[in-house]
Amino acid sequence: MKIFGLRLKNIIWILIGSAIFSFGLVHFNIQNELGEGGFTGITLLLLYLFEWDPAIMNIVLNIPVLIIGWKILGRTTFFYSLIGILAVSVFISVSQNYMIEFNLADDLTLAALFAGVFIGVGLGIIFRYGGTTGGVDIIARLINKYLGWSMGRAMFLFDALVIFVSIITYLEYTRGMYTLVAVFVGARVIDFIQEGAYAARGTTIISEKSEEISRRVMEEMDRGVTVLEGRGSFSGSKRDVLYCVIGKNEIVRLKSIIDHIDPHAFVAVSHVHDVMGEGFTLDENKNPIY
């Protein structure tokens, strides 16, 4: 279902991610006087120095970035980002008005870990469904698009710069170090959510019984198999090479099929971080899997 060209499912997940992000920011960063990176870190800096409301400043700071986002990333990303920015501001305001006391001031390690996890999960969900929360999120998407850096890595570099400025202005160095821990954890969680959802295994199989293995895999696992022509560099003999991408939970089943047919087959398994196509992002009718 679409609303003005935007997928309703994406909007719902962006709202959920914004709620998780905002909850973590208020209850673990602000509550324990930890900083943050990017534009969020700037809003916290303005909060601690001038007591300016981060919910309002989040919108004010993102106006010029949204203009850039409209010009470069296009209409759809712009509106998803607008939804994310507004939702974050709303949920920050709600979290501030209905704050839960966690009392982690004496255990900043735990506070930093929870801050990183909540912010990472929230942003990871937002990114995965095409949105951003503005600021560095949009810049990270541009770097990911044109330079190939992971969004987590790009954000970490920007975050480190903002945290450095925070430390020399208002943030004591111990809390600055805990903030770096939170940012690092958040960056790793972002990458995990974005890539982990599609994590799969690529298998290369060399066997004298390649036809039987291929048939059994297609019949029993409903996975496609690509047959490549290979030649041994030592023997010079030609042999079919099978390549198959499967879910990470299917690897044991595949190995069982191969071992039953040809225990002497050569099998190489590699990690596949992103998969697009039938069986993963498309169904058998080539329609997107929602």
N, C-alpha and C positions, 0 to 999 in steps of 0.2 A: 504494500500500500504506500502511495506517495502523496505528499502534501506540498504543492507548489514545486514539484520536481524533486523534492527531498524525501528520502525513504523514512517512513515512520519508525522503523526498527532502529535506524541509525540515530534518530533524534532521541529516542527513549534511552538508548545506551549512552549517548553523550550526556544526558541529564543524570543518569546513574553515576557515570564516571565523575561528573562535576560535583555531585554530592559527596562521593568518597574522598575526592581531592580536598574539598573545602572542610570536611570534617577533620581530616588529618592535619590540615594547616592550622585550624583554630585550636584543636584539642591537644596537639603535640608540639607544634612549632611555637605558636603564640603563647600557649599556656606555660611552656617551659623556657620562654625567651630565647628560642633558637632562631637563627636566620634561615634564609632560603636563597636559592639562586634565581637568575632571570628577573623578569618583571615582577614576579611574586615577591622575590627578595627585595626589590625596590619598594614595593608597597609596604612591606614589613619595616624597612628602613625608615620610611616616612611615618609609619605608625609610632615607632619607638622614639624618633627624634621630635616629631611635631604633633603626634596623636591624631593624625589624619586617618580616617576610616579606610581600611584596605578594600572594603567592598566598593566604595565609590572610586577610589584611586585606581582600582583595577580597570574600571571602564574608561576613566580619563586618560590613562597612559596608553591604552590600546587603540584609541581613535586613529592616530597616524599609522599604526601598524596594520590596522584593518584596511586602510586605504591601499597600502602596499599589497596586502593580501588579495584585495579585489583585482588589482592590476595584473598581478603575476600568477596567482593560483586559480583565479576564475570564480565564477558565480557560485557554484556548489560549495566549494571549500569556504568561500566567504561567509555564506549563510550558516554552514555548520559551525564555523568559528564564532560567528556572532552569537549563535545559540549557546556555545560553550562559555564564552566570556560573560554573557548575561546570567547564565545559570550559576557560574562560579560566584559571581557577586551576590546573587540572591541567597545561595546556600551558605556563603560566608556570613552574611547578615543573620540568617536563621541560626547558624551554629553559635554565633556570638550572643544571641538573645536567649538561647536554650543550651548553655554550655554545661558539659558534664565534667566534674572535677576528677582527674585521674591521679593527682598527687605523685608525680614522677620527678619532682625537683631533686630528690636525693638519688635518683638513678637515671642520669642523663643518657647513659648507653641505651637503656630500654626506650627512653623517649625518642632518641635519634633513630633507632631501628623502626619503631612504629611509625614515626614521621615519614621515613623513607618508603616503607611498605605502602602506607595509605596513599601518599602522593604518587608513588610509582604505579600502583594499581589504578588509581583514578585517571592519571594521564595516559597510561597504556590503553585503557578502554576508550578514552576520547580519541586518541590517535588512530586506534584500530578501526574506528567507525567513521573516519574521515574528518573529524573535528580537530580543533586546537583550543587552547585557552588564551590565545593571542600571544603577544610579546615574543619571547624567545622560542615559543612553540612553533610559530610561523617561520621564524628564521631557521630553526632546526629542520623544518620540512623542506625549505629551499636548499639547504646544504645537503640534505639526504637526496633530494631530487637531482641536483646538479653536480655534487661532488661524490656521492655514494657513501658518505659517512652514515653510520647508524644515528638515529635521532637521539638515543641515550648519550652517545659520545659527544655529539655536537652540543647538547644541552649542558653536559657536565662542564665543558670548557667555558661556556658563557656563565654558568652558575658559579664557577670558581672565581671568575673576575668580580662578580657582584658580591660574593662573600668576602673577598679580599677588601673591597671598599667598605663593607659593613664592619669588618674587624677594625679598620683604622679610624672608623668614625664613632661607633657606639657599641659594637659587640665585643665582649671580653674574649681573649684568645681561646680559653677552654671551651666556651660555648661555640666559638668559631670552628674549632676542631670537631666538635660533635655535629655541627651543622654539615661539615664536609662528609662525615660518615653518612648522615641522612641523605645527602644529595647523591652520594655514590650508590647507596642501596637503591634509591629511587631510580637512578639511571639503569641499573641492572634489571630491576623489576619491569621497567618500561620495555626494554629489549625482549625480556622473557615473554611478556604478554603479547607483544606484537609478533614475535617469531615463533614462540612456543606453541601457539594455537595451531600452526600449520606444520609443526615439526614432523618430519617423516624420515624414512630411511631409503636410501638409494642402494639397490643391490646389483652387483655385477656377477654373473654366473657363467662359468665355462665348464661344459660337460659334454661327454660323448652322447648323452641322452637328452640333449637340449629340447628336442621336439616334445618329448613326453613331459618334461618339467614345465615347459611353456603351456602345454594343454592343461595340465593339472592345476597350475596357478590360475589360469583364466576360468576354469570350471569351478574350482573349489573356493577360490578367494575373490573371484570377480574382479581381478586386477589385470590391466593390460600389460603386455610384455613386448618389448621392442627387440627384434633380432638384428644384431650387427654382424658383419663379416669380419672375422679376425684371422690373423696368421701368426703362428708362433715364431719368434725371432730365432730360436735355437733349432727347432725341428723343421721350420719352414712349412709345416702342414697347416691347412686351412681349417678353421673350426668356427661354428656359430658362437657368438657371445650374446647372452641375454641380459637385458637391462630392465629393471622393474622398480617402480617407486611404490612403497607401501606405507601404511601407518606404522608408527613405532610400536604399537601394541600387536602388530601382526608378524613381527620378525620371527618369533618362536615357531609360529605355524608354518611360515615359509621354509625355515630351516628343516622342520620335520618332513615336509614334502620332499625337499631336495635330498635329505639323508635317506629317505625310504627308496627313492628312485636310483640315486647314484651317490653312495657314501664317499666316493673319491672326487666329487665335483669340487672345483675351485670357486669359492664364494667370497666376495669382498663387500662389506657393508659400510656405507658412509652416511654421515648426517646430512639431511636436506632441511634447510631452515625455512624455505618458503616454497609453497607448491600452489600452482594454479592449473585448473583444468578439470576434466571429468573425474569423478570419484573423490575430489577434494573440495573444489570451489564450485563445480558444476555437476548437475545430475546427469543421468543417462540421456536426457533430452536436451542437453547443453544449456539448461536453465540454471541461474545462480542458486546455490544452496543457501538459504537464509537461516 
